[in-house]
C-alpha cells in the first residue's frame, strides 16, 4: 500500500467484508476490525517479521 490511510481503507472496504461473510456463515454473527498491526519503525532493524502469503491458509 502506498500509505497508511490507503491500507486502512482497504481493511475496511475489502478485507472486512470478506471476513464478515465468513464469520456470518460459520458463527452466525458479524465480524469487526478489532486488532490491527501497524509497524511504524523498528528500534533494532531486522527483529520483526511479517509474512504476506499469496494463498489462503485459513483463519
CNS distance restraints for C-alpha pairs under 8 A (distance, minus, plus):
assign (resid   1 and name CA) (resid   6 and name CA) 6.41 0.50 0.50
assign (resid   1 and name CA) (resid   7 and name CA) 5.61 0.50 0.50
assign (resid   2 and name CA) (resid   6 and name CA) 6.78 0.50 0.50
assign (resid   2 and name CA) (resid   7 and name CA) 7.68 0.50 0.50
assign (resid   3 and name CA) (resid   7 and name CA) 6.39 0.50 0.50
assign (resid   4 and name CA) (resid   8 and name CA) 6.12 0.50 0.50
assign (resid   5 and name CA) (resid   9 and name CA) 6.09 0.50 0.50
assign (resid   6 and name CA) (resid  10 and name CA) 6.22 0.50 0.50
assign (resid   7 and name CA) (resid  11 and name CA) 6.39 0.50 0.50
assign (resid   8 and name CA) (resid  12 and name CA) 6.43 0.50 0.50
assign (resid   9 and name CA) (resid  13 and name CA) 5.92 0.50 0.50
assign (resid  10 and name CA) (resid  14 and name CA) 5.22 0.50 0.50
assign (resid  10 and name CA) (resid  15 and name CA) 6.64 0.50 0.50
assign (resid  11 and name CA) (resid  15 and name CA) 4.84 0.50 0.50
assign (resid  11 and name CA) (resid  16 and name CA) 5.91 0.50 0.50
assign (resid  12 and name CA) (resid  16 and name CA) 5.29 0.50 0.50
assign (resid  12 and name CA) (resid  17 and name CA) 7.44 0.50 0.50
assign (resid  12 and name CA) (resid  33 and name CA) 7.68 0.50 0.50
assign (resid  13 and name CA) (resid  17 and name CA) 6.65 0.50 0.50
assign (resid  14 and name CA) (resid  18 and name CA) 6.66 0.50 0.50
assign (resid  15 and name CA) (resid  19 and name CA) 6.18 0.50 0.50
assign (resid  16 and name CA) (resid  20 and name CA) 5.75 0.50 0.50
assign (resid  16 and name CA) (resid  31 and name CA) 7.34 0.50 0.50
assign (resid  16 and name CA) (resid  32 and name CA) 6.90 0.50 0.50
assign (resid  16 and name CA) (resid  33 and name CA) 6.94 0.50 0.50
assign (resid  17 and name CA) (resid  21 and name CA) 6.20 0.50 0.50
assign (resid  18 and name CA) (resid  22 and name CA) 6.42 0.50 0.50
assign (resid  19 and name CA) (resid  23 and name CA) 6.04 0.50 0.50
assign (resid  19 and name CA) (resid  31 and name CA) 6.55 0.50 0.50
assign (resid  20 and name CA) (resid  24 and name CA) 6.04 0.50 0.50
assign (resid  20 and name CA) (resid  30 and name CA) 5.34 0.50 0.50
assign (resid  20 and name CA) (resid  31 and name CA) 4.71 0.50 0.50
assign (resid  20 and name CA) (resid  32 and name CA) 7.30 0.50 0.50
assign (resid  21 and name CA) (resid  25 and name CA) 6.23 0.50 0.50
assign (resid  21 and name CA) (resid  30 and name CA) 7.57 0.50 0.50
assign (resid  22 and name CA) (resid  26 and name CA) 6.12 0.50 0.50
assign (resid  23 and name CA) (resid  27 and name CA) 5.40 0.50 0.50
assign (resid  23 and name CA) (resid  28 and name CA) 6.59 0.50 0.50
assign (resid  23 and name CA) (resid  29 and name CA) 6.12 0.50 0.50
assign (resid  23 and name CA) (resid  30 and name CA) 5.84 0.50 0.50
assign (resid  23 and name CA) (resid  31 and name CA) 5.98 0.50 0.50
assign (resid  24 and name CA) (resid  28 and name CA) 4.30 0.50 0.50
assign (resid  24 and name CA) (resid  29 and name CA) 4.78 0.50 0.50
assign (resid  24 and name CA) (resid  30 and name CA) 5.40 0.50 0.50
assign (resid  24 and name CA) (resid  31 and name CA) 7.62 0.50 0.50
assign (resid  25 and name CA) (resid  29 and name CA) 8.00 0.50 0.50
assign (resid  42 and name CA) (resid  46 and name CA) 7.89 0.50 0.50
assign (resid  42 and name CA) (resid  47 and name CA) 7.69 0.50 0.50
assign (resid  42 and name CA) (resid  48 and name CA) 7.72 0.50 0.50
